[in-house]
Amino acid sequence: MTTSPQSFDLRTRPFDTAAIRADFPLLARHVHGQPLIYFDNAATTQKPQVVIDTLQQFYCHYNANVHRGLHALSEQATAAVENTRHIIQRFLNANSANEIVFTSGCTHSLNTLALAFSQRYLRAGDEILISTMEHHANIVPWQMACQRTGAILKVIPINDLGELDITQGLALLTEKTRLVSLVQVSNTLGTINPIQALITAAHAHQIPVIIDGAQAVAHLPVDVQALNCDFYVFSGHKIFGPTGTGILYGKQQWLEKLPPAFGGGDMIETVSFERSTYAQPPHKFEAGTPNIAGIIGLGAAIKYLQQFRFADIEQHEQQLLLRANHWLAQTENVQLIGNSSHKVPVISLYCEDVHPHDLSTLLDYEGIAIRAGHHCTMPLMQRFNVPATVRASMSFYNTLDEVDIFFTKLKQVRKQFQ
């Protein structure tokens, strides 16, 4: 088992929302003359000062390319990137740092897997199983894979609460199923899916499972060995890290079997005009110069988060969700899309009397940043027969007072359309 010499037992800091907010400089700004309430965390999270400082330190003091130089700056940059690989390994409880592949985000990770599986494991008539609540990044790459190979996309339905129909999901696992790719937490509904049961059932049929953890990693502890998933992907910018960073975890045996999706520098062992041989994982999947600063910044973000117990984060975020539900019970003519009892603090609302885009614009003038649209889940919008929703997605640095202000302002701006 590959380990890092650095200690990772950093979870010693008390959970204090005011102190946490002070770590995030952007949360102190005003928008349109109003104190910012940032409720668009499912799109991207804010960055603590330590991440911002880490990026600056790299560019000011040891900016160089990695894995290719013997000079001091290159060696320092390489050590920092590989240290982040160990940080991610421990964060996910992967068996080895060699199971951690750096990408530009979930979309890159999922496309990498779709291309690799298309080359070697998918044939005409094979089936790929996803769900109705998937983000487009976990739909479109598999549609492309089906177009390349003749495979067929199968979809697990959901119920009116926005929960997977597990019975139907299990029934869709057949001798033709070659791959299951599921979201752990819905970016639109906030629903936490029972992925463990589906992983176990898929493995009983020797079917590999990919888990999209983009919306899970900032809210829930993740242990890929306990889950026993074959692949797990997430984006750095959803977990307080820089944009353009992502992680593809894969079991060692799968990373060794899969062909690389992209070719170029750093992913090769030898190159001639006749043939090339590839490096061992994880470098086999890391063609070209990576986002060096971003990767190092992601390591700083994960170390920052590890100061806190996830139990404390979950408790606070559930209080935010309870407060939101309290307000929703008193708000007329607002449809909550996704009402599972097992979810993170993400609420999607549809008001028949005002378009979501108008609501979002008016709330922005009140200093409230939310998202309106289909949230890259158009099939999910069709399932609930709505064109779009207003989504308020909260994080551990948000407060109960902000929830109160959001619903108060929501009521006020809606009156303009009555």
N, C-alpha and C positions, 0 to 999 in steps of 0.2 A: 504494500500500500504506500503510495507516494504521499509524503507529508512535507510541510514547510517548517523551517526552524522557528518561525515566528509564533508567539502565543496568540491564540484567537479567543481567549476567554475574556471578552471585553464587555459582557453584559452586566455592568455594575452600576450604571447611572440610574438614579431615580427618575420615574416618569413624571415630568412637570411640563404641561403644555406651554405655559408662558416661556419657560426656558428653552424649550424646543423651538418655538416660533422665533426666538431671538437668534437662533442659528441660521435662519433662512432670510437673507437680506431683502429679497423681493417682497416678502409678506408685509413689510413695513411701508410700502409705497401707497400712494393714492391714485385712483383712476377717476377721471372726470370730477375731481375735487372730493371724492368720497374714499374712505378707507377701503382698501382692496379686500374683498372676500373671494378667495380662490377656490372654486368648486369645480375645477376641470382637471382633476388629478388622474382620471382614467385616460385622458389624452396625453398628458405629461405632468410629472411632478416637479415641484420646485427643487432647487439645489442648495444644500447647506454650504456655508462659507468654506468649510474644509475642502469640499470638492472644487469650488472655484479657485481656492488657493493652490490646490494640487495641480490644476491645469496651468496656472500661471508659473508655478515653480518649474514644471517640465519645460515649458517654452523658454523660460529665462535662464535656466541653469544646466539642462542636459538634453536639449532637443537633438535627437539623432535617430537614424534608422536602427532597427533591431535585427538581431540574428545574423547580421552580415558583416559587422565591423569588429576589429580587434582593438580599436581605440577606446579610451576611457568613457567618452560620452555614450558610445554605442553599447558598451558593456553595462553602464548604469541604466540606460533605457531598457535594455533587454532584461536585466534583473528586476526592474519595476514591473514590466509586463508579466513576466513569469511569476512574480509574487502575487499579482492579481489572479492568475490562474489558480494558485493555491488557496487564495481567499475564497474564490467562487467554489472550489472543490469542497472546502469545509462548510461553506454556507449551505450548499445543497446536500452535503454529506455524500458526495460522490466517492467511489472507491479509490479513484486515482485522479491526479491532476491531468493526466493524459486523456481523460474523458471529457475535458472542458475545451470546447472550440469557440474561438472568438469570431463573432459576426457583426454585422451592422445593426441587428435588431431581430425581432421575431419574424418579420417578413423575409429577411435574408435567410434565417435559419430554416424556416419551413420550405422555402423555395429550394434550398440546398438539398433537403431531404427528398423533396418531390423529384428533383432532377436525378438524384442518386438512385432512388428506388425505380424510377422509370428506366434507367439504363440496364438494370440487372434483375429486378424482381417482379415487374409487372408485365402481364401479357393480356391479350384480348380475352374478355370474359371475366377477368379477375375483378374483385370488388374492393372498394375503399370505403370505410365507414366513418362518417363525420356526424355532426348534429345540426339541428335547426338554428341554434344560437351561436354558431361560429362567426368569428370575424372574417371579413373577406380574405385576409391573409391566410386563413386556414380553409378556404373554399377554392379560390381561384387557382392556386398552384396545383391542387389535386384535379381540378377540371382540366388544366393544361396537361397534366400527367395522363389523364384519361384520353385526351385527344391524341397524344403521342403514341399510346400503347393499345388503345381499344378497351381499357379497363372501364368499369362502371362505378359511378359515385352513388352510394346509398346514404340515406339521411335518417338519423334518429329523431322522431318527433318530440315535441314538448307539450306539456299540459297548459291550462289557462293560468296557472300560477307562475309559469316560466321555469318549470322544472323538467328535466329529462324524463321521458317515458322509459323507465328502465326495462320494463317487460318487453316493450317493442325493440329496445336496443339489444337485449340479449337474443331476441328472436332473429335479428338481422345478422348475427354472427353465424356464418355458414362455412362449408368447406371451400367456398369461393372467396371468402374474405382474406385479403392479403395484408391489410393494414388498417389500424384504427387511429384516428387523429382527432383529439377532443380538447376543448377548452376547459380549464379547471375552474375558472371564475368568469362569468359573462361580463364583458365590458359595458353592455347596455342594461342588463337586468340586475347585475350584482350577485346572481345566483351562484352558490358554491356547489359544484357538481360532485356526485358520489363516484369519483373516478376510480377509487380503489376497487370497488366491486366490478367495474367494467374492465379494469386491467386484469384482475384475477380471471374473469370469464374469458377474455381474449386469449390469455396465456394457456388456458385449458385447451384451446384449439391451436396452439403454437403460432398465434398472431401477434406481431409486434405492435406496440402502442406508443404513440407520440402524444405528449401533453403540452398544450399551449398554456404556459404559466404567466403570461404577460400581466394579467390583472391579479394574480395570486400572490406574487413574491413580496409585495409591499404590505400585505395584510395578514398573511398566514405563514407559519413555519413550513418549510418544504424539506422533506427527506426523501431523496430519489431512491435510496436503497430500500427504505420502508415501503414506498409506493410500488417499487419494482417495475416502474415504467422503463421502456427501452430508450426513450428520448424525452428530454424536457427542454423547452425553449423559453427564453424571456428577453425583454428589452431593457437596457440600462436606464433609459430615460423615464421608465415607469417606476423606478425604485431609487429616485433621487440622484441618479447618475447622469452623465452627459448624453445628449442625443447622438445617434449614429453608433451606438454600442449595443451588442447583444451577445447572448450565450446560447450555444447549442450543446447540451449535455447528451452524450450517447454512451451506452454500455460499450466497454472496450471491444467485445467480440463483434458488435455491430459496426463500430467505426473501422475495424480492421477489414470487414467484409465489403462494406459499401465503397463504390468507386468515388473519386472526387468529382464534384460538380463543376468546379472551375479550375483552369490551368494557368500557370504562370510561375513567377518567382516564389521561392521559399516553400513551395509544396512539393518540390521534386528532390529526388536523390541523385539521379543522373539524367542528362539530356543529350541525345544525339539526333541527327536528322532521320534516323531510322526508327527510333523509339525512345520513350522516356520511362523512367521508373520513379515511383512516388515515395515521398517521405512517410514515416510512420505517423499515426494519429497522435496528437491533434493537428499537426502541421500539414498533413495531407489535405485538410479542408480549409487552409488559411492562405490562399493564393494572394500574392501581392503585399504591398505595404499596408499594415493594419492601421486602424485609428489609434495610434499609440497613446496620445494624450488622453483620449476618451477612455481607453481601457484602464489606464492608471487612475483616472478620475472615478471610474466605476468601482475600482478596488477601494478607493477612499469612501465612496458612498456606502458600500456594503459594511465596511468597518465602522462607519458612523452609525448605521442602523443596528449593528450588533451590540452597541452599548445598552440597548433596551431589551427587556423581555417581551417576546411576542405576546405573551399572556396579557401584559399591560396595554400593548397596542390594541389588541382585539377587544379588551374590555372598554377602552375609551371609544373606539370606533363603533361598538355596539350601542353605546350611550348616544352617540350622534344619530345613529339609525333609529333608535327608539324615540328620540326627540322629533325627528322628521316624521315618523309614523304618527306621533301624537298630533302634530300639526295637520297631517293629511286627513286624519279622522274628522277634523273640523273645517276642512276646505271643500266647498261644494263644486260640482261639475269639473272635477279633476280626476282623470283616470290614471292610476298607478299601473304602469306596465312592468309586470314582474313582482309578484308578491310572495315569493318563497319565504319560509320561516328560517331559511339557512342561507344568509347572504352577507356580503360586505356592504359598506355604506355607499351604495350607488342607487340613486332613485331616478327613474325615467317617468316623466309625466306627460300626459296628453290632455290639453284643454280644448274643448270643441269650440269655444268662443274666440280663440285667438291662435294664430299660427305660431308654432314653436320659434321660428326665426324672429318674429316680432317680439315675442317675450324675451328672447335672449338679448336682442338689441336694447330694449328698454331697461332690462336689468343691468346691462353693462353700464348704462348711464348712472346707475345707482352704485356702481363700483363692484358689482357681482359678476364674476367670470364663470359662466356655465357654458354648456355646449348644446346646440340644437341641430337636428338632422337625423340621419339614419345610423350614424355612428359606425359606419362600415359593417352594418348588419342588415342589409336590405331584405334578405329572406325572412329575418325575424320581424321586421316591420310588416311585411306581407302577412305573416302568421297572425299578428294581432290587428291587422286591418287598419293600420294607422300610417300616414305618410311620413311622419317624423315624430320625435319626442324632444322635450327639454330634459337634459340630463344634468343632475347635480351629483358630482362624485367627490367624496370627501376623503381626507387622509388624517394621519395621526396628529398633524399640526393644526387641524381645524377645531373650532370651539362650539360649544352649545349656543353661545350668544350669536355666533354667525348663522347657525341654523335658524334661530328665532328671527334674525334680521332678514334672512332669505325669504321665509314664508310671509313675513309682514310686507316686504316689498313686492313679492309676487301678488299678493292680494291687492295692493295699491295699483300696480300697473295694469292688472286685469280690468280694473274699474274703468279704464280709459276706453275699453271696447264694449262696454255694456250700455 
